[in-house]
Amino acid sequence: MSAYRTPESGPPRLAGSGGADLATKVGGIWAQLQRQELSAACETALALRAQHPENRDILYVLAVGLRFLDRVADALEVLEALQRHHPNYGRLFEERGLCCLALQRTEPAIAAFSQAVALNPYLPVSCKALASLYRVTGRLNEAAEAARLSARLERLPNEIRAALGMFADGEIRAAEHLVRHHLQAHGDHIEGMRLLARIAMTHDGTSDAEMLLERVLGMAPDYHAARYEYAIALLGRKKHLRARQELEKLLAVDPGNREYLMAHATASARLGEYERALPEYRKLLSQTPDDAELHLAIGHALKTLGRTGEAIKSYRAAAAARPGHGDAYWSLANLKTYRFEQAELDQMIRAEADARTAPVDRCHLSFALGKALEDRGEYGRSFQYYERGNALRKRESRYSPEFLETLARLQTVTCTREFFAAREGWGYPDAAPIFVVGLPRAGSTLIEQILASHSQVEGTMELANIPHLVYGLHDRTRPPDNPRYPGVLAELTREDCARLGEEYIRETRAYRHGKPFFVDKWPNNFRDLGLIQLILPNSRIIDARREPMACCFSNFKQLFPSKSGPEFAYHFDDIARYYRMYLQLMRHWEAVLPGKILRVQHEELVADLPAGVQRMLEFCGLNPEPACLEFYKTERAVHSPSSEQVRQPISRAGIDQWHHFEPWLGPLKEALVRFEVLSSDARTG
C-alpha cells in the first residue's frame, strides 16, 4: 500500500496540554517523516512519549512512523493506547485502517475506516480507502456513497476541508483561525460560514450562529443540515416559534427524521405547549423505549403541567435506563416534594463515588444527594454534597463579576432622573407586561402564580426577550471595561424606543393566549430596568426580595441549567458580591423611577398573604379576585424549580430553613458582611 506511505493529512495540531514548544517538537517529527527519516522520527517520538505518555499527537505520529517502518504490530499497540486516552479521535481509526491494509486484513480495515468517517467525515484518505474496499468486496451501494463523500471533499477548498476536520477532532481554535483566514481571503463560502456557525454554537454564540446560518440559507435554501442547525440556534436564542416553523419545513421533506421530531417537540415544550409536545416525545419513545433522555424530557413536561406522579415514573425510568444518570436523580430531587427510598439513596452514593462517573453526572448526583440528605435531617452530610456539587460547577464556570459590575455602574451614570425626564412619553405604550425581577430563589414564582391566578393575567415563563434586545445593543468588539451598552441608550431616538418596545410585544405573543396582561419573570431584568422604562414605559415592575442569608443559601443549593442559569451561584463570595450589586442597582432604580417599582418582601408576603396580594393587585391596576388567594388551585404550566411548592397553600416552612445549615454557613455570612449586604453585627447575630 505504497499510496499510504506518506503523511498526506498534514501535521496534527495539539489538542491537550504541552504548549507551543511541544507542538514544535511534534511538527519536527512530522517533517522527519516527510523526509523519510523514519528511524530518527520514531526515536524522537518515543523519547517524547516517555515524557508525555497520554499526549494524543505524540501517540499518533509514533504510530504513523512505526507503520512506515513496517513495524505494524507495534503501531497497533500504540493505537490501542491512543484509543484508551482519546477514543473519539477520528485519525486514530484511519491509521488503524491503514495498518490493517498493510496486513491485508480487509474487513477490519473497513470497520476502522468506517469508524474514522463516523467520527470525522472530513478525512479524504479514509473516504477513498472505503470507496476502494467496498468496490473490491462487491458492496457497490456503499462504495458509491463513499465515492460521493470523497468527491464532495475534493470539491472543498483545502483550508475549509482541513478546518472541518480539525473541528470534528475537537481542535476548535485552530479550525476557527483557519476558516476565518480563508473567508477573509476568498469571501463567503457556504461550508466555511456553516462551520463558523457551528464553532459559535460551541461558544454559546447562538446570535452569531443565527446570522451566519441565515446567510447560508440565503445562498442554499435547500441545505437541510444547515436549516436544522439554524433551528437549533433559534432554540438557543429562545426564538421558539421561529425554530418550530423551520423544523416544520424540514419535517415536510423528511417526516420520520428523529432529530427533527425531537427538536420540534422541544420547541413546543419551550413555547409552553406541553400537551402538544408530549405525544411527540412518546411517539419517539415507542421506537426507542430505553432512551433515558426521552424519559427525562417527558418527565420535565409532566412536572411543568403539575402531573407529579407521572413525572416521577418518567424520571425513575430515565434512571433505570441509564444507571448513574445524574440528571434523572436531580430531577426527582428538584421536585422538592419527592423523598428518596433507601435503595435509591445507596445507588446515588455509589454512582457519585465511582471514578467512572462523568463529571456532569457527578455534579447532578451531588446536588440530588444534598437534597435527599437534607430531607432526612442529615445536614452535615447534606452540606458536604452541596459543596461538592458547587465546586464541580464552579470549575466549569467563566463567570466574571467585574463585567457585570461595570455594566451596573454605567447604568447609574447613564440612566439618571434627568435622562428619563427628557424622554418622557417615549417608547411603546402597551401596558401588558408585568416584570418580576430580583435574584433567583427570592419568591418570584410565588408572585407569578398569584398574579397568573387572576383572570386578566397570563403566566408565561422566564422570557429572554429583554436580554436579547440588550445583546443587540452591545458591540462585542469593544473591551469588557468599555462596553457600548448601556451608554448607547442615550443615542436611541424616540422612534428606536418605540420600535424596540413593539418588537418585545410582538416576539412575546408566542407565549400568550389572549389575556390583556402577562408576567415576564426573568430575574436578571433588574439589570436592565433603564431599557425597559425607555421602551415600555407603561409596564409594571415588581422586585421580589428575600432575606439575604435565606436567598443566598437557597441559590447555593439549587442546581441551575448549565447554559442559562446564574453562574454567580456556585461560590459564597460570588453570591454575596452579586447580591450587593443587586441591592445597589435597585436602590438606584427606585431613586430615579419613583413609584415605578413595587418591592415585595417574601417573608412579609408569607406572613400576611391577603395584604400582600392586595398590594400587588392595586399596583398592577387589577380588581381583587379570590383565586389570587387560592393560587395553589390554579392549573397552569409552572416552569421554575418552585413549581411543586406553589401548588400548595402558603407555608412558613422554607422561611428559616437555612438555619439548619448555620454551623457551615460562617463563610457565607462573612462574605455578606464583607460586601456590605449584612451589617457587621450579623457575624454573631
N, C-alpha and C positions, 0 to 999 in steps of 0.2 A: 504494500500500500504506500508506494513512494509519494503519491499525491498528498499524503498527510504527514510527511516527514519534515515539514517546515511550519513554524508557528504562524498560521495565517490570520488568526483573530486579533493580533496585536497584543502588546504587553498588558497584563491585568493591572487594575488600579487597586490600591489598598482599601479594604473595607473596614479593617479594625484599627487597633492602636499601632503605634510604631512611628508615625510621623514621616516627615519628608526624607529623613536620612534613610530609613528602611525602604521607602518607596524607590529611592535612587538605587539602592542595592538590588532590589528586585528587578528594576529596569535594566541594570547591568547584566544580571543573569540572562534576561531575555535577549539582550544584544549578543551575548556569547552563544546562545542557541541559534540565533540567526546567522552567526558567522561559522556555525558548525563546530564550535569549540565545546563539544559535548561533555567531555570528562571534566574540564575546568568548571563548566556551568554547574554540573551536579555536585562537585566538591564544594563550591561556594554555597549552593542551596542547602546541602547537608549541614554545613557549619552554621548557617543562619537558622536552620530548623532547630538545632540544639539550643539556640538562644530564645527562639520564639516557636515553641512546638505546636501551637494551635493556630498560627497565622495562616489565613486562607490562601494568600497568594504565594507564599513560600512553598506550601504543600503542593499547590497547583503546578508551579514551574518545575518543582522537583519531579513530579510525576511525568510531566512532558519530557523532561530531559532523560529520565530513565527509559521511557519508551523509545526515544530517539537512539539510545544506546542498545536497543533490543533487550533491555532488562525489563520485560513486560510484567513478569510476576512481581518484581519489586515495585514497579509503578502501580500495580493494582493494590498492593499493600498500602502504599501511600494514599491512594484514593479512598481506601477504607477509613483511614484516619481522618482524611478530609471530610468524608461524609459524617463521621461522628460529630465533628465540631461545626460543620456548615452544611447541613443536609439539604438546604434549598438552593444551593449554588448550581446553576444550570451547566456551567462549563465543566464541572467535575464529571457529570454524566456523559457529556460529549467526549471527554478524554477517556472515560471508561469504554465508551463505544469504540473509540479508535484502538484501544488496547485489545478489545475483543476481535476487531477486524484483523489486527496483527496476528492473533491466534487462530484466525479463520473460524471463529465462533459466531455464526450468522444470527441466530435467534437472540442470544444475549446482547449482541451489538444493536439489534433492532430495539430491544427493550431499553437499553441505555440511551440511545439517541431519542427515542420517544419521550423518555423522562426528561431529557435535556430540553426538548422543544416545549414540553408541557410547562416547565419552569421558566423558560426563556425562549419565546418564539422567534427571537431575532439572531439565531446562531446559524449562519449560512452553511457552515460545514456540516452540521447535523441535518439540516434540511436536504442538502444534496445527497448526503450518505443515505438517508431514509428513502429518498426517491429511487436511488440505485438499488438498494437492498430489497425494497418492495417489488421492484420490477423483476429482479433475479428470482425471487421466491413466488412469483406469479400473483401477487396481491396488487392487481392493476389499479383498482379504485383508490387504494391508499397511496400507491405510487403517484397517481395523477394529483391527488390532494397535496402530497409533499412537494411535487414539482411546481404546483401553483404557488405554494407558500415560498418556495425558493425563488421563483420568478418575481414575486412581489417584493421580496427583499432586494433582489438585484436592481429593481427599478428605483429603490430609495437612494438618495444621496448618501455617500459613505458616512458623513458625520451624523446624519439623522439615524441611520441604521445602528451605528455604534452607540449613540446616546440611548436609543431604545433598549439595546442590550444591557447597557450599564444600569438603566432604571430597573429592568427586570431582575438584575442581580443585586439590587439594593444600593447601588452606587449613585445616590440621588444628587449629591452636589456636583459630581463630575458630569453626570448626564445633563443637569441644568446648564452648567457652564458651556458644554459642547453645543447643545441645541440653541442656546441664545446666540452663541458666536455664529452659528450657521444662519439663523434667521436675520441677524443684523447684516450679514454679508450678502445674503441672497434673497431677502424678502420673505413674504408669507409662504409657508408650506403646510399643507393640511396635517400631515403626521407630526411635524415639528410643533405646531400650535396645540395639537391634541396632547402631545407629550408634556408640554409646558403646563397644560391644564391639569393633567394627572399629577405632576410634581406639585402644583399649587395645592391640590387636594391633600397631599401628604403633609403640607404645612398648615392645614386648616384654612387655606386661602380660597374659600369657595367663591368669593366675589371675583377674583382673578380668573378662576376656572370657568365661571359662568360667562364672563365676557369673551374669553378665548374660544369656548365651545360655540358660542353664538356666531363667531366669525367662521369657525369650521363649518357649521351647518349652513351658513350663508353661501359657502363655496361648494358644499357637498350635502344637499338636503336629504339624500337617501343613505347617508352614512349612519347605519343603525347603532353601531358601537358608540359613536360619538354622541348620538342622541340619548342613549341610555346614560352615559356619563354626564351629559347635560342635566338630565332629570335628577341624578344623584346630587349634582352640585346645587340644583334648586332646592332639593330637600335639605341640604346642609345650610342653605340660606333661609330656611323656613318659609320658602315660597311654595307651600304645599299644593295649592290648587294648580299652579302652573306646572309643577312637577307631575302631577297626576294627568294633566292634559297631554304632556309629552309622552308619558308612559302609555296612554290610551292610543296614541298614534302608533307606537311600537307593537302593542297588542293586536291592533288591527291587521298587522302584517304577520305576526308570529304569536297567535293566541295561547299557545301552550308553553311559552318560554317561562321557566320558573323564576329567573332573575327579574323579569318584567313584572310577573304576578306578585312576587314578594314585595318589590318596591311600590307597586300600586296599592297593595294592602297597607303598607306602612304610611303612604301618603294619605290614605283615607283615615287611618287612625290618628295621624297628626292633625287632620282637619277636625277631629272630634267625632267623626262618623264611624264609630266603633261597630255599630250594627251592620255596616257595610263591609268593614274590614274583617270581621270575624269569619263569615263564610269563606272569604278568600283564603285566610290563614288555614282554615280547617280543610279546605279542598287540597291545599298543598300538603298538609299533614297526612291526609289519607294516602298520598303517594309515598311519603317517607315518614312513617309513624315513629321512628326513633330520632327524629330531628329535634335536638334539645332546644335550638334557638327558636323554632316554631312554637314549641310548647311554651317557651318563655314569652314570646310575643302575644300568644293567646292569653296567657296569664295576666300580662300588663293590661290588655284590653278589658278583660273581665274585672280586674281590680278597679279600673277607672270608672266602669259602669256600676260599681257597687255590688257586683256578684262575687262576693268574697269567697264563699265556699267553693265555687267552680274555679276561681283563680288559684286557690290553694292546691287543688287537684292538678292543675296545669303546671304550677311551679314544682310540685313533687315529681311530676312526670319528667320535667326537664332534668331534675337532679338524678332521677333513675336512669335516664337516657345517657347521661354523661356524669359518672361519679366524680366528685370533686369540682362540679360546676359551681363556682363561687357565686355567680350572679343569681342562680336559682335559689340558693340558700339566703342570699342577701335580700332577694325579692320577698321571700317569706318573712324575714325579719322586718323588712321595711313596711309591711302591713301594719306594724306597731301593735296589733292585737293578737298575733299568732304566737303560740307557745310551743317550742320545740320539744319533741319527745326525747328521752334519754338516748335512744339508738341514733337519732339524727344528730344530737349533740356530739356523741362519740365519733360518728363518721366525719363531722366537720373538723373536730380536733385532729383526727388522724390526717385528713387531707391537707389541713393548713400546715402541719408539721412535716409533710412529705416533701423531700427535696425535689421531687419531680414535678411538683405542682407549679404551674405557671405563675409568674408574679401577679398578673391581673386577677387570677382566681384566688391567690393567697390574700390579696387586698380585700376582695369581696368577702371571703371567709372570715377575715379578721373583724370586719365591721359586723358581720352576722353573729359571730361569737360574742362580740361585745354586747350586742342587744340581747342575745339569748341568756347570757350570764347576768346581765343587769336585771332581767325579768325574774331571775332566780334569787336575787338579792346578794349575789357574789360580786360585790362592787370592785374589790381589789383586782380580781382576775379579769373582770369586765374591762376595767380601765386599761389593763395591760394590752388587751386585744385592740381596743380603740386606738391606743397609742401606736401599736404596731401597724395597723391599717393606715393611719395618717402618715406615718413615716414612709411607707411604701408609696403613697400617693404624692407626698411632698417630693420624693426623689425624682418623679417624672415631671414635676411642675416647672414651668418657666415664668412663674408669677413675678411681676415687677411692681412693688408698691410705689416706687419713685415716679413711674409714668402716670399712674392714676392720681397721685398727689399733685403732680404738675398740672394735670387737667383740672382738678378741683380748685387749685389756687387760681388758675386762669379764668375759671368760671366766676370767681368772686371779683376779678379785675374787670371782666367784660360785662357781666350781667348785673349792673347796678340799678338802683331805683330810677335814676335818671334815664338810663338806657331803655327801660321798659316804658317810662312815661312818654319818651319821644316816639315810641312805636305803638301807642295805644290805638286800638281798633284794627291792627294788622292781623293777618292770619286767616284761617278758615273758620267760619262761625259755628260749625257743628258742635253741639253741646253733648253729644252722645258718650264720649269716653269718660270713664271714671278710672283714674290711675291709682293703683295701690302700690306704694313704694316702701322701701326700707331695707333692712337686712333679711336674708332668708331666716326661717325659723322664728320669726318675730310675731306671728299671728296673722299673716296676710291671708292665708287660706280660710281662716275663720271669718274674717271680714268679707272676703269674696263670697263665701257661702251664704252669709246673712244677706248681703245685697242681692245675690242671684236668686234668693228665695222670693224677692219682690216681683210682682207681675210685670213690671216695666223694665226690668234689668236682665241682661244676658250675662251669664258667667262664661267666660271663654277659657283662657289659659295664660301662661306667661308668654305673651306675644313679643316677638323680637323685632317689631317694625320700627320702633324708635331707634334701637341700636343700629339697624340697617341704614336709616337716614343719617345717623351720626357718622357711620362708616363712609358714606358717600361724601361727607363734608371734610373728611380727613385728607391729607396729602401724604401718602406713605413714603414719599421721597424725602420728607423732612425728618430731621433728627428727633428722637423722643423728647429731648429737652426744649424743643422749639416747634411744637405741633401747630398745624394750621387751625384746627378746631380746639377750643371754642371761639378764638378771636375772629374767625370767619363769620360768626353770627352778625357782627357789626357791618359786614359787607352785603348781607342779604337785603333785597328790596322788598317792598310791600307785596309785589307780585310773587317773588320767591317764597315768601312765608305762606301765602295763600295756596300756592301750588304744592308745597310740601305737606301742608295740613290736609289738603284734598287727597293727596297721594296716600297718606296714612289712613284716612277714612275708607278710601277705595280698596286698599290692599287688605284691610281687616274685615271686609264684608264676608270673606270666605268663612269666617269663624262665627258669624252671627246668623240669627234666624228670625229677624223681623222686629225685635223689641227696640224701643227708642233709645235705650241706654245699654252700655256694656262695660264690663270690668276688664282692664288690662293690668295684670298683677306682676309684670316683670319687675323684680325688686330693684335692680340697678338703675331703673329710670330716675331714681333720686339724683343721679349724677348729671342728668340732662334736663332738669326742670326748666332751665332757661329756654332751650329749644322748644319744649312743649308749650310754654307760655307764648312764645312768638308765633307758633304755627296753629295752635289750638287754644286760643285764649279763653274759651268758654268751657273747657273741660274742668273736671273736679280732680283734686289731688288729695289722697289720704295717706298719711305717714303712719305705717304700722310700727309701733315702738314696743320694745320689751326690755326688761331689766337686764343690764349688761352681762352679769355672770350667767344667768339662765340662757340668754340668747347666744352668747359666745360658745358656751359649752355644748349647747344643742347643735350648733354648726359643726363643732369638732367631732361629734359622734354621729354625724349624718354623712353617709357616702353619697356624694352628688354625681351626676353624669360626668364622665371624664372630659367631654368636649364643651359642654355648655354650663357646667357647674362653677361655683365660685372657687377660684384657686387660692384665695386667702385662707380657706377654712382648715388647712392641714397643719398649722403651727400656731401656738398660742400668741407669739409675738405678731404674726401676720394678722391674726383675728383682731387683736386689740388695736393694732395700728389702723386697720380698715374701719373699725368701729369709731375711732377718733375722727377719721376723715368724714365718715357719715354724719356724725354729730356736728362737726364744724360746717359742713356744707348745708345741712338742714337749718342750722341757725341763720346762715346767710340767706337761704331762700325765704324763710319766714320773715326776715327783716325787709327784703326788697319786694316781696309779694305778699303784703299784709292781707290777711283774710282769705288768701287763696288756698291755704293748706290746712287740713284738719288732722291734728295728731290724735291717734287712738292708742292709748297705753293698754297693752294686752292685759296686764294684771287688773286694771280698773274695769275693763270690759267684762272679764270673767266674774269680778266681784259684783257688778251691777249690770246685768245684761240689758234689762229694759231701758235704763238711762242711756247706755252706750248705743243701743240700736236707734233710739230716738235722735240722738245727736247726729249720727251718720245719715239717717234719712232726711233730717232737716237740712243738713249741709248739702245733700245731693238734690234737694228740691222735690223729694218724694213723699207721698202721703203714707201714714203708718199702715202696715198690713200685718195681721197676726202671724202669717207664715214666716216673717223675718225672725220672730222669737222662737219659732219651731223649725229653725233652719235644718235641723238634723233629719227632718222628714222629707226634705226636698230631694227629688230624684233627678240627678244630673251627673254628667261626667265630671269627675274631680281629678285633676292631673298631678297634684303635688304629693309629697310624702305624707302629708296630714290627711289624706283622703278618707281613711277609716275613722280618724278622730272626729272630723266634722260631721260624720254621720251618726254621732252620738250626742246626747244632751251635754250642755256645758259642764265642765268639771274643773275643779282646782287641782286635780291630781298631778298635773305636769308643772304647776307653778314653781314649786320648790324642789323639784326632782333632782336638781343639780347638787343639792346639799348632801345627798348620799355619797357623792364623789369628792366632797370637800377636802378630805385628807390628801388627795392627789392634785388638787387644783391651786395650790400655792403659786406655781409659776404663772398660771392664767391671771390670778388676782394681782400678782406683782406687775405683770405686763399691762393690765388695765390701769393700775396706778401710775406706772411709768409713762404711759401715753395719755394720762390726764383724763381718762374716762371715769375712773373712780377716784375719790379723794384719798389722801394718804392714810387716814384713819381706817380705811377699808381693809388694810392689811390684817388688822386684829378684830375687825367688826364682824 
